[in-house]
Amino acid sequence: MKTLNTLSNHLIIFIVITALSGCTSKHHWSYEGLESPEHWSELDREFKTCRQGHDQSPIDLHTDDALPSNQELIFAYLPTHTHIVNNGHTIEFDMEEDNFIAVDNKRFKLKQLHFHADSEHTINGTQFPAEMHLVHEATDGQLAVISLLIEIGNSPVYDHIFDKIPKPGEQVKTELHLEKFIPENKQHYNYIGSLTTPPCSENVLWLVFQQHLFVPKKQLQKFKAYYSHNYRPTQKTHGRQIYFTDH
Ligand SMILES: [Zn+2]
């Protein structure tokens, strides 16, 4: 009887430990196989919005359907120290100093920028080699993401962008001339969407620029050596309106 008690105590302790570790560990997600975008909502209760949300991103932008908008967009970007992180999903540049955009007088602080290959947003069904996201947050928690679609080509601004990719889990410090990242042509599409990665949270203001940026082929190859497929497929619009700012 005593042996049986000890055994059942051990069993209970084992179950408790298993349950605790199940609670504390965040579920892994990826772009392939059983953890790919179509399964994200099944991986963790917190990822439910990935399937249930009606304002998901990215989307295919039908440019003929866009309504004109007078959205005012102001950039306040300066040279900035960053640390580059290879986080298992992308290469991300985390900002160490403050930079801002103002959208219709609402201020959003730049948190980080990162890349996807191929592009996540498509324009009239066309996908591009890559896409850069500049993720900003307002004091009320709302996010605004500037999206720049990437084509292959020469540009002095992005000639060395992927020269210092750290190993997964490590960091490298660098300085970015962010003021040179501001597109000359400010025309852009805007719509309300979501994060394109779990937990797919909504109420994200997307600003997808009409002007694309150019990254040299060799640089893009350095990125693709780590991430050749880190994009979420386009999502249903569920009747969302898209706007175009022509200035
Ligand atoms: Zn992104």
Residues whose N, C-alpha, C, O or C-beta is under 5 A from the ligand:
A	BS01	ZN	H133
